[in-house]
């Protein structure tokens, strides 16, 4: 069974920038990423910490699968 990778907030932001997301704003330690896809605004919230807990990484992965195919994200978030 694959394990979630240890990722930081900046690592995750770089991953989503490859999928066309951009930083919209930041409030405290949370960064809002967004992109416009088929006239629909897609928004993700990312914690900006040096190392995110495993549950946070999994939660962000699940949140992102609403907008990006799971097969495209899995290699970025899980070890094989």
C-alpha beads as a LAMMPS data file, in Angstrom:
LAMMPS data file: protein, C-alpha beads

80 atoms
79 bonds

1 atom types
1 bond types

-500.0 500.0 xlo xhi
-500.0 500.0 ylo yhi
-500.0 500.0 zlo zhi

Masses

1 110.0

Atoms # bond

1 1 1 0.000 0.000 0.000
2 1 1 1.480 3.393 -0.953
3 1 1 2.341 5.827 1.818
4 1 1 1.764 9.585 1.689
5 1 1 4.953 11.562 1.076
6 1 1 6.256 14.089 3.583
7 1 1 5.537 17.417 1.904
8 1 1 5.725 21.071 2.878
9 1 1 3.275 23.813 1.959
10 1 1 5.648 25.231 -0.688
11 1 1 6.111 21.706 -2.150
12 1 1 2.363 21.329 -2.585
13 1 1 2.008 24.810 -4.073
14 1 1 4.667 23.946 -6.697
15 1 1 2.771 20.734 -7.537
16 1 1 -0.480 22.592 -8.141
17 1 1 1.225 25.345 -10.130
18 1 1 2.084 22.650 -12.692
19 1 1 -1.672 22.042 -13.022
20 1 1 -2.399 25.709 -13.671
21 1 1 -3.268 26.916 -10.167
22 1 1 -1.992 30.305 -9.014
23 1 1 -1.777 31.919 -5.591
24 1 1 -4.831 34.105 -5.089
25 1 1 -4.164 35.323 -1.559
26 1 1 -2.829 34.383 1.859
27 1 1 -4.408 34.785 5.251
28 1 1 -2.206 33.763 8.150
29 1 1 -0.624 30.412 7.405
30 1 1 -3.161 29.400 4.735
31 1 1 -2.708 30.064 1.031
32 1 1 -5.603 30.076 -1.401
33 1 1 -4.823 28.658 -4.840
34 1 1 -7.239 29.045 -7.716
35 1 1 -7.675 28.468 -11.419
36 1 1 -10.443 29.122 -13.914
37 1 1 -11.475 25.985 -15.784
38 1 1 -14.485 25.925 -18.136
39 1 1 -15.905 29.128 -16.576
40 1 1 -15.694 27.482 -13.126
41 1 1 -13.424 28.891 -10.442
42 1 1 -11.593 26.050 -8.687
43 1 1 -10.163 26.815 -5.241
44 1 1 -7.774 24.887 -2.981
45 1 1 -6.590 25.876 0.509
46 1 1 -3.059 24.905 1.493
47 1 1 -1.371 25.227 4.889
48 1 1 1.969 26.977 4.531
49 1 1 4.137 24.960 6.938
50 1 1 7.631 23.436 6.672
51 1 1 6.234 19.916 6.980
52 1 1 2.573 18.980 6.844
53 1 1 1.175 16.125 8.885
54 1 1 0.196 12.981 7.010
55 1 1 -3.510 13.640 7.524
56 1 1 -3.197 17.128 6.060
57 1 1 -1.412 15.802 2.961
58 1 1 -4.116 13.162 2.451
59 1 1 -6.838 15.776 2.987
60 1 1 -5.334 18.115 0.394
61 1 1 -5.020 15.188 -2.026
62 1 1 -8.706 14.300 -1.574
63 1 1 -9.738 17.942 -1.900
64 1 1 -7.754 18.288 -5.132
65 1 1 -9.219 15.169 -6.765
66 1 1 -12.390 17.195 -7.333
67 1 1 -10.460 19.199 -9.935
68 1 1 -7.484 17.079 -11.042
69 1 1 -7.585 13.394 -11.956
70 1 1 -6.445 11.145 -9.112
71 1 1 -4.120 9.261 -11.465
72 1 1 -2.266 12.511 -12.267
73 1 1 -1.902 13.494 -8.597
74 1 1 -1.015 10.149 -7.041
75 1 1 2.677 10.204 -8.040
76 1 1 3.130 13.630 -6.451
77 1 1 1.508 12.711 -3.123
78 1 1 2.233 8.990 -2.582
79 1 1 5.305 6.761 -2.688
80 1 1 4.915 3.734 -4.916

Bonds

1 1 1 2
2 1 2 3
3 1 3 4
4 1 4 5
5 1 5 6
6 1 6 7
7 1 7 8
8 1 8 9
9 1 9 10
10 1 10 11
11 1 11 12
12 1 12 13
13 1 13 14
14 1 14 15
15 1 15 16
16 1 16 17
17 1 17 18
18 1 18 19
19 1 19 20
20 1 20 21
21 1 21 22
22 1 22 23
23 1 23 24
24 1 24 25
25 1 25 26
26 1 26 27
27 1 27 28
28 1 28 29
29 1 29 30
30 1 30 31
31 1 31 32
32 1 32 33
33 1 33 34
34 1 34 35
35 1 35 36
36 1 36 37
37 1 37 38
38 1 38 39
39 1 39 40
40 1 40 41
41 1 41 42
42 1 42 43
43 1 43 44
44 1 44 45
45 1 45 46
46 1 46 47
47 1 47 48
48 1 48 49
49 1 49 50
50 1 50 51
51 1 51 52
52 1 52 53
53 1 53 54
54 1 54 55
55 1 55 56
56 1 56 57
57 1 57 58
58 1 58 59
59 1 59 60
60 1 60 61
61 1 61 62
62 1 62 63
63 1 63 64
64 1 64 65
65 1 65 66
66 1 66 67
67 1 67 68
68 1 68 69
69 1 69 70
70 1 70 71
71 1 71 72
72 1 72 73
73 1 73 74
74 1 74 75
75 1 75 76
76 1 76 77
77 1 77 78
78 1 78 79
79 1 79 80
